[in-house]
């Protein structure tokens, strides 16, 4: 049996179990699109303990076809507003004068994932400054090991499991009361929705804050916004991730990719000028070492 077929059967079994349970328990209402909102807490440096938070991360699972999209709602609203103003003929300066940045103030995670659990594939969109990236990836199966810890999150009783996945060790809390095999980011494969996940180094944390139905399907508009850039670079997921990691962690790499010199000119207090390369700090969810091993 192929890996893709194993994935498809696993997801199909879980989704069928959900619908069967619904037939027996009329009180349970299964939304066409389940939306779970998460806090996403992350660090950009292993030494500096400051944390950044996007509290608007959404996982929209279409229970009709086993697909999902994971994205920042704040980034989505921001991009939607900019796109609408651009289509109306407004310039960038008009948009800034309208106070768009102030309206949508806060940390906005730029990545967006379109996931096909049954097909075993996903597409990731991301960007850095004015560069836009798209990568096609395979949804890797996860070898979960049950852990003897329980908790209650958003009113749902949760069990725990651990797995080594995409270069990091993850601990997750999931609830079988929402038996859909999905979770934030690319975490999946359990008989219930993942409501919390923490990596072993505590560089990244996802924690659910709200679960319900989505009144509208945003997936089509999210894809349209991601595809509309004329500067979109499409790669395999491995090349896309490694290229993105370079430009997000190195000003020199980012600037040179855009045709620049890789440095800026800084004025000193004594009036002299010198070349200066700004420092950028970035820790990717999937470490570079993982991709390098896959390419060998």
TORDONU-621087 format. One record per residue (C-alpha): residue number from 0; residue in three letters; x, y, z. Coordinates in steps of 0.001 Angstrom, whole numbers, plus 500000, padded with zeros to 6 digits. Example, Ala and Ser with C-alpha at 12.3 -4.5 7.8 and 13.67 -1.06 7.14 Angstrom:
+-----+--------+--------+--------+--------+
! num ! residu !   east !  north !     up !
+-----+--------+--------+--------+--------+
!   0 !    ALA ! 512300 ! 495500 ! 507800 !
!   1 !    SER ! 513670 ! 498940 ! 507140 !
+-----+--------+--------+--------+--------+
This chain:
+-----+--------+--------+--------+--------+
! num ! residu !   east !  north !     up !
+-----+--------+--------+--------+--------+
!   0 !    UNK ! 500000 ! 500000 ! 500000 !
!   1 !    UNK ! 501416 ! 503397 ! 499019 !
!   2 !    UNK ! 501972 ! 506187 ! 501541 !
!   3 !    UNK ! 499364 ! 508416 ! 499836 !
!   4 !    UNK ! 496790 ! 505624 ! 499908 !
!   5 !    UNK ! 497509 ! 504966 ! 503600 !
!   6 !    UNK ! 496978 ! 508652 ! 504336 !
!   7 !    UNK ! 493773 ! 508755 ! 502314 !
!   8 !    UNK ! 492327 ! 505695 ! 504056 !
!   9 !    UNK ! 493282 ! 507069 ! 507481 !
!  10 !    UNK ! 491528 ! 510373 ! 506876 !
!  11 !    UNK ! 488547 ! 508713 ! 505193 !
!  12 !    UNK ! 488094 ! 506424 ! 508195 !
!  13 !    UNK ! 488143 ! 509304 ! 510667 !
!  14 !    UNK ! 485745 ! 511436 ! 508632 !
!  15 !    UNK ! 483364 ! 508516 ! 508147 !
!  16 !    UNK ! 483434 ! 507837 ! 511890 !
!  17 !    UNK ! 482460 ! 511447 ! 512512 !
!  18 !    UNK ! 479476 ! 511250 ! 510152 !
!  19 !    UNK ! 478412 ! 507882 ! 511586 !
!  20 !    UNK ! 478484 ! 509315 ! 515084 !
!  21 !    UNK ! 476386 ! 512240 ! 513891 !
!  22 !    UNK ! 473763 ! 509902 ! 512486 !
!  23 !    UNK ! 473447 ! 508245 ! 515879 !
!  24 !    UNK ! 473591 ! 511447 ! 517883 !
!  25 !    UNK ! 471298 ! 514043 ! 516331 !
!  26 !    UNK ! 472273 ! 516640 ! 518940 !
!  27 !    UNK ! 475728 ! 516974 ! 517389 !
!  28 !    UNK ! 475860 ! 519540 ! 514626 !
!  29 !    UNK ! 478739 ! 519121 ! 512209 !
!  30 !    UNK ! 479531 ! 522339 ! 510362 !
!  31 !    UNK ! 480529 ! 522207 ! 506724 !
!  32 !    UNK ! 483548 ! 524286 ! 507678 !
!  33 !    UNK ! 484960 ! 523967 ! 511175 !
!  34 !    UNK ! 487035 ! 526973 ! 512286 !
!  35 !    UNK ! 489457 ! 526739 ! 515173 !
!  36 !    UNK ! 491337 ! 529885 ! 516203 !
!  37 !    UNK ! 494755 ! 529608 ! 517847 !
!  38 !    UNK ! 497338 ! 531670 ! 519605 !
!  39 !    UNK ! 500637 ! 531211 ! 517783 !
!  40 !    UNK ! 503560 ! 532058 ! 520072 !
!  41 !    UNK ! 507062 ! 531978 ! 518589 !
!  42 !    UNK ! 510618 ! 533138 ! 519150 !
!  43 !    UNK ! 513105 ! 534457 ! 516614 !
!  44 !    UNK ! 516262 ! 533734 ! 518622 !
!  45 !    UNK ! 517324 ! 530780 ! 520766 !
!  46 !    UNK ! 519112 ! 533106 ! 523218 !
!  47 !    UNK ! 516684 ! 536029 ! 523354 !
!  48 !    UNK ! 513607 ! 534799 ! 525230 !
!  49 !    UNK ! 511248 ! 537472 ! 523914 !
!  50 !    UNK ! 508153 ! 535988 ! 522299 !
!  51 !    UNK ! 505939 ! 537174 ! 519485 !
!  52 !    UNK ! 502257 ! 536321 ! 519185 !
!  53 !    UNK ! 499768 ! 536149 ! 516355 !
!  54 !    UNK ! 496526 ! 535553 ! 518226 !
!  55 !    UNK ! 494426 ! 535303 ! 515068 !
!  56 !    UNK ! 495628 ! 532060 ! 513463 !
!  57 !    UNK ! 492733 ! 530128 ! 511927 !
!  58 !    UNK ! 492386 ! 526528 ! 510855 !
!  59 !    UNK ! 489367 ! 526140 ! 508558 !
!  60 !    UNK ! 488601 ! 522458 ! 507944 !
!  61 !    UNK ! 486125 ! 521620 ! 505200 !
!  62 !    UNK ! 484501 ! 518483 ! 506588 !
!  63 !    UNK ! 482898 ! 517731 ! 503218 !
!  64 !    UNK ! 486135 ! 517021 ! 501362 !
!  65 !    UNK ! 488937 ! 516622 ! 503913 !
!  66 !    UNK ! 490682 ! 519876 ! 502993 !
!  67 !    UNK ! 491811 ! 522758 ! 505185 !
!  68 !    UNK ! 493475 ! 526138 ! 505096 !
!  69 !    UNK ! 495659 ! 527516 ! 507909 !
!  70 !    UNK ! 496300 ! 531270 ! 507984 !
!  71 !    UNK ! 496482 ! 534471 ! 510008 !
!  72 !    UNK ! 493099 ! 536178 ! 510095 !
!  73 !    UNK ! 494763 ! 539532 ! 510756 !
!  74 !    UNK ! 497013 ! 539130 ! 507704 !
!  75 !    UNK ! 493998 ! 538026 ! 505662 !
!  76 !    UNK ! 491944 ! 541089 ! 506616 !
!  77 !    UNK ! 494922 ! 543376 ! 506016 !
!  78 !    UNK ! 495656 ! 541902 ! 502580 !
!  79 !    UNK ! 491962 ! 541890 ! 501632 !
!  80 !    UNK ! 491672 ! 545595 ! 502437 !
!  81 !    UNK ! 494837 ! 546484 ! 500515 !
!  82 !    UNK ! 493695 ! 544432 ! 497524 !
!  83 !    UNK ! 490262 ! 546082 ! 497495 !
!  84 !    UNK ! 491795 ! 549561 ! 497657 !
!  85 !    UNK ! 494288 ! 548682 ! 494937 !
!  86 !    UNK ! 491491 ! 547396 ! 492691 !
!  87 !    UNK ! 489697 ! 550692 ! 493314 !
!  88 !    UNK ! 492705 ! 552575 ! 491946 !
!  89 !    UNK ! 494185 ! 553704 ! 495263 !
!  90 !    UNK ! 497945 ! 554142 ! 495512 !
!  91 !    UNK ! 500123 ! 552717 ! 498274 !
!  92 !    UNK ! 500363 ! 556193 ! 499810 !
!  93 !    UNK ! 496565 ! 556518 ! 499767 !
!  94 !    UNK ! 496348 ! 553237 ! 501672 !
!  95 !    UNK ! 498854 ! 554320 ! 504287 !
!  96 !    UNK ! 497107 ! 557682 ! 504652 !
!  97 !    UNK ! 493867 ! 555790 ! 505311 !
!  98 !    UNK ! 495495 ! 554270 ! 508406 !
!  99 !    UNK ! 495504 ! 550645 ! 507264 !
! 100 !    UNK ! 498526 ! 549778 ! 509393 !
! 101 !    UNK ! 496867 ! 551183 ! 512500 !
! 102 !    UNK ! 493578 ! 549394 ! 511808 !
! 103 !    UNK ! 495290 ! 546023 ! 511541 !
! 104 !    UNK ! 498038 ! 546534 ! 514076 !
! 105 !    UNK ! 499733 ! 543454 ! 515518 !
! 106 !    UNK ! 501915 ! 540498 ! 514614 !
! 107 !    UNK ! 500737 ! 538997 ! 511334 !
! 108 !    UNK ! 502065 ! 535571 ! 510350 !
! 109 !    UNK ! 502600 ! 535692 ! 506587 !
! 110 !    UNK ! 502487 ! 531973 ! 505756 !
! 111 !    UNK ! 499343 ! 530277 ! 504472 !
! 112 !    UNK ! 498833 ! 526548 ! 504051 !
! 113 !    UNK ! 496284 ! 524862 ! 501792 !
! 114 !    UNK ! 496091 ! 521257 ! 502935 !
! 115 !    UNK ! 494540 ! 518214 ! 501289 !
! 116 !    UNK ! 494466 ! 515529 ! 503980 !
! 117 !    UNK ! 492989 ! 512867 ! 501705 !
! 118 !    UNK ! 495324 ! 513606 ! 498807 !
! 119 !    UNK ! 498306 ! 513803 ! 501157 !
! 120 !    UNK ! 499513 ! 517149 ! 499765 !
! 121 !    UNK ! 499748 ! 520798 ! 500714 !
! 122 !    UNK ! 500677 ! 524137 ! 499200 !
! 123 !    UNK ! 502429 ! 526795 ! 501246 !
! 124 !    UNK ! 502518 ! 530508 ! 500440 !
! 125 !    UNK ! 504828 ! 532887 ! 502269 !
! 126 !    UNK ! 506625 ! 536160 ! 501760 !
! 127 !    UNK ! 509520 ! 538279 ! 502938 !
! 128 !    UNK ! 509391 ! 542010 ! 502318 !
! 129 !    UNK ! 508356 ! 542287 ! 498633 !
! 130 !    UNK ! 509207 ! 538690 ! 497669 !
! 131 !    UNK ! 506461 ! 536089 ! 497471 !
! 132 !    UNK ! 506978 ! 532323 ! 497562 !
! 133 !    UNK ! 504930 ! 529227 ! 496781 !
! 134 !    UNK ! 505911 ! 525650 ! 497537 !
! 135 !    UNK ! 504226 ! 522317 ! 496756 !
! 136 !    UNK ! 504760 ! 519709 ! 499447 !
! 137 !    UNK ! 503797 ! 516194 ! 500467 !
! 138 !    UNK ! 501900 ! 515814 ! 503720 !
! 139 !    UNK ! 504118 ! 513502 ! 505738 !
! 140 !    UNK ! 502519 ! 510891 ! 508040 !
! 141 !    UNK ! 503216 ! 511268 ! 511733 !
! 142 !    UNK ! 504155 ! 508416 ! 514052 !
! 143 !    UNK ! 502354 ! 509533 ! 517188 !
! 144 !    UNK ! 503135 ! 507935 ! 520564 !
! 145 !    UNK ! 500486 ! 508341 ! 523302 !
! 146 !    UNK ! 501587 ! 510254 ! 526417 !
! 147 !    UNK ! 500139 ! 509941 ! 529907 !
! 148 !    UNK ! 498955 ! 513544 ! 530285 !
! 149 !    UNK ! 495465 ! 515023 ! 530115 !
! 150 !    UNK ! 494102 ! 518549 ! 530113 !
! 151 !    UNK ! 491026 ! 520569 ! 529246 !
! 152 !    UNK ! 491296 ! 523201 ! 526511 !
! 153 !    UNK ! 488378 ! 525380 ! 525379 !
! 154 !    UNK ! 486139 ! 523126 ! 527460 !
! 155 !    UNK ! 487196 ! 519955 ! 525629 !
! 156 !    UNK ! 488971 ! 517083 ! 527403 !
! 157 !    UNK ! 492283 ! 516392 ! 525733 !
! 158 !    UNK ! 494688 ! 513484 ! 525492 !
! 159 !    UNK ! 498338 ! 513914 ! 524592 !
! 160 !    UNK ! 500800 ! 512402 ! 522152 !
! 161 !    UNK ! 504363 ! 513054 ! 521012 !
! 162 !    UNK ! 506148 ! 512643 ! 517668 !
! 163 !    UNK ! 509354 ! 513538 ! 515876 !
! 164 !    UNK ! 508105 ! 515452 ! 512869 !
! 165 !    UNK ! 509750 ! 517667 ! 510254 !
! 166 !    UNK ! 512940 ! 518134 ! 512236 !
! 167 !    UNK ! 511458 ! 518809 ! 515692 !
! 168 !    UNK ! 509872 ! 516832 ! 518530 !
! 169 !    UNK ! 506267 ! 517878 ! 519126 !
! 170 !    UNK ! 503905 ! 517311 ! 522057 !
! 171 !    UNK ! 500236 ! 517800 ! 521224 !
! 172 !    UNK ! 496926 ! 517874 ! 523049 !
! 173 !    UNK ! 493943 ! 516641 ! 521018 !
! 174 !    UNK ! 490260 ! 516008 ! 521675 !
! 175 !    UNK ! 488335 ! 513033 ! 520336 !
! 176 !    UNK ! 485119 ! 514998 ! 520935 !
! 177 !    UNK ! 485935 ! 516732 ! 517659 !
! 178 !    UNK ! 487020 ! 513646 ! 515672 !
! 179 !    UNK ! 488604 ! 515367 ! 512697 !
! 180 !    UNK ! 492229 ! 514498 ! 511966 !
! 181 !    UNK ! 493601 ! 518022 ! 511706 !
! 182 !    UNK ! 495484 ! 520626 ! 513682 !
! 183 !    UNK ! 497356 ! 523912 ! 513462 !
! 184 !    UNK ! 500102 ! 524264 ! 510869 !
! 185 !    UNK ! 500877 ! 520768 ! 509440 !
! 186 !    UNK ! 500105 ! 518803 ! 512607 !
! 187 !    UNK ! 497583 ! 516052 ! 511921 !
! 188 !    UNK ! 496942 ! 512301 ! 511932 !
! 189 !    UNK ! 495295 ! 511856 ! 515354 !
! 190 !    UNK ! 491691 ! 510723 ! 515970 !
! 191 !    UNK ! 490721 ! 514215 ! 517039 !
! 192 !    UNK ! 491402 ! 517910 ! 516532 !
! 193 !    UNK ! 494756 ! 519160 ! 517892 !
! 194 !    UNK ! 494063 ! 522024 ! 520306 !
! 195 !    UNK ! 497585 ! 522613 ! 521585 !
! 196 !    UNK ! 501106 ! 521853 ! 520383 !
! 197 !    UNK ! 504528 ! 522704 ! 521802 !
! 198 !    UNK ! 507921 ! 521799 ! 520394 !
! 199 !    UNK ! 510585 ! 520351 ! 522689 !
! 200 !    UNK ! 512716 ! 523526 ! 522645 !
! 201 !    UNK ! 509631 ! 525665 ! 523376 !
! 202 !    UNK ! 510347 ! 527884 ! 520410 !
! 203 !    UNK ! 506812 ! 527448 ! 519060 !
! 204 !    UNK ! 503432 ! 527048 ! 520729 !
! 205 !    UNK ! 499940 ! 526720 ! 519270 !
! 206 !    UNK ! 496968 ! 526899 ! 521642 !
! 207 !    UNK ! 493297 ! 526956 ! 520671 !
! 208 !    UNK ! 491212 ! 529819 ! 521982 !
! 209 !    UNK ! 487939 ! 529446 ! 520088 !
! 210 !    UNK ! 486200 ! 526633 ! 518173 !
! 211 !    UNK ! 483083 ! 526899 ! 516063 !
! 212 !    UNK ! 481726 ! 527017 ! 512537 !
! 213 !    UNK ! 482897 ! 529339 ! 509790 !
! 214 !    UNK ! 480009 ! 531426 ! 508399 !
! 215 !    UNK ! 481849 ! 531847 ! 505082 !
! 216 !    UNK ! 484379 ! 529836 ! 503097 !
! 217 !    UNK ! 487521 ! 531965 ! 502806 !
! 218 !    UNK ! 489691 ! 529422 ! 501000 !
! 219 !    UNK ! 489045 ! 530721 ! 497486 !
! 220 !    UNK ! 489701 ! 534342 ! 498418 !
! 221 !    UNK ! 492811 ! 533391 ! 500385 !
! 222 !    UNK ! 494190 ! 531558 ! 497353 !
! 223 !    UNK ! 493337 ! 534492 ! 495084 !
! 224 !    UNK ! 495200 ! 536903 ! 497369 !
! 225 !    UNK ! 498209 ! 534580 ! 497504 !
! 226 !    UNK ! 498345 ! 534109 ! 493728 !
! 227 !    UNK ! 497815 ! 537725 ! 492646 !
! 228 !    UNK ! 501392 ! 538896 ! 493225 !
! 229 !    UNK ! 503444 ! 539307 ! 490040 !
! 230 !    UNK ! 506570 ! 538501 ! 492089 !
! 231 !    UNK ! 505478 ! 535008 ! 493090 !
! 232 !    UNK ! 508310 ! 532453 ! 492951 !
! 233 !    UNK ! 507160 ! 528809 ! 492713 !
! 234 !    UNK ! 509397 ! 525968 ! 493913 !
! 235 !    UNK ! 509324 ! 522497 ! 495369 !
! 236 !    UNK ! 508656 ! 522764 ! 499099 !
! 237 !    UNK ! 512274 ! 521895 ! 499962 !
! 238 !    UNK ! 513783 ! 524593 ! 497754 !
! 239 !    UNK ! 511104 ! 527088 ! 498728 !
! 240 !    UNK ! 511731 ! 526609 ! 502451 !
! 241 !    UNK ! 515508 ! 526831 ! 502154 !
! 242 !    UNK ! 515324 ! 529935 ! 499960 !
! 243 !    UNK ! 512802 ! 531571 ! 502271 !
! 244 !    UNK ! 514914 ! 530778 ! 505335 !
! 245 !    UNK ! 517885 ! 532520 ! 503731 !
! 246 !    UNK ! 516066 ! 535735 ! 502888 !
! 247 !    UNK ! 514289 ! 535868 ! 506267 !
! 248 !    UNK ! 517475 ! 535377 ! 508275 !
! 249 !    UNK ! 519979 ! 537268 ! 506112 !
! 250 !    UNK ! 519529 ! 540850 ! 504906 !
! 251 !    UNK ! 522364 ! 540290 ! 502454 !
! 252 !    UNK ! 520644 ! 537284 ! 500864 !
! 253 !    UNK ! 517283 ! 539063 ! 500796 !
! 254 !    UNK ! 518637 ! 542250 ! 499226 !
! 255 !    UNK ! 520782 ! 540451 ! 496659 !
! 256 !    UNK ! 517833 ! 538312 ! 495567 !
! 257 !    UNK ! 516000 ! 541550 ! 494777 !
! 258 !    UNK ! 518956 ! 542836 ! 492771 !
! 259 !    UNK ! 520509 ! 544975 ! 495497 !
! 260 !    UNK ! 524044 ! 545220 ! 496843 !
! 261 !    UNK ! 523435 ! 543236 ! 500027 !
! 262 !    UNK ! 524162 ! 546175 ! 502320 !
! 263 !    UNK ! 523047 ! 549718 ! 503188 !
! 264 !    UNK ! 525083 ! 552869 ! 503733 !
! 265 !    UNK ! 525167 ! 554059 ! 507357 !
! 266 !    UNK ! 526145 ! 557549 ! 508508 !
! 267 !    UNK ! 528415 ! 557611 ! 511578 !
! 268 !    UNK ! 528336 ! 560282 ! 514279 !
! 269 !    UNK ! 531530 ! 561832 ! 512895 !
! 270 !    UNK ! 529975 ! 562295 ! 509476 !
! 271 !    UNK ! 531742 ! 559401 ! 507774 !
! 272 !    UNK ! 529839 ! 556782 ! 505790 !
! 273 !    UNK ! 530254 ! 553019 ! 505905 !
! 274 !    UNK ! 528713 ! 549849 ! 504575 !
! 275 !    UNK ! 526366 ! 548125 ! 506999 !
! 276 !    UNK ! 524491 ! 544819 ! 506809 !
! 277 !    UNK ! 521386 ! 544874 ! 509076 !
! 278 !    UNK ! 520856 ! 541855 ! 511319 !
! 279 !    UNK ! 517769 ! 539743 ! 510765 !
! 280 !    UNK ! 516646 ! 537060 ! 513213 !
! 281 !    UNK ! 514441 ! 534190 ! 512189 !
! 282 !    UNK ! 513852 ! 530614 ! 513329 !
! 283 !    UNK ! 511858 ! 528466 ! 510877 !
! 284 !    UNK ! 509286 ! 525936 ! 512021 !
! 285 !    UNK ! 511126 ! 523333 ! 509949 !
! 286 !    UNK ! 514898 ! 523677 ! 510505 !
! 287 !    UNK ! 517225 ! 523867 ! 507518 !
! 288 !    UNK ! 518975 ! 520684 ! 508658 !
! 289 !    UNK ! 515821 ! 518716 ! 507921 !
! 290 !    UNK ! 515684 ! 519860 ! 504292 !
! 291 !    UNK ! 519404 ! 519288 ! 503757 !
! 292 !    UNK ! 518989 ! 515675 ! 504880 !
! 293 !    UNK ! 516035 ! 515202 ! 502530 !
! 294 !    UNK ! 518047 ! 516517 ! 499568 !
! 295 !    UNK ! 520896 ! 514012 ! 500071 !
+-----+--------+--------+--------+--------+
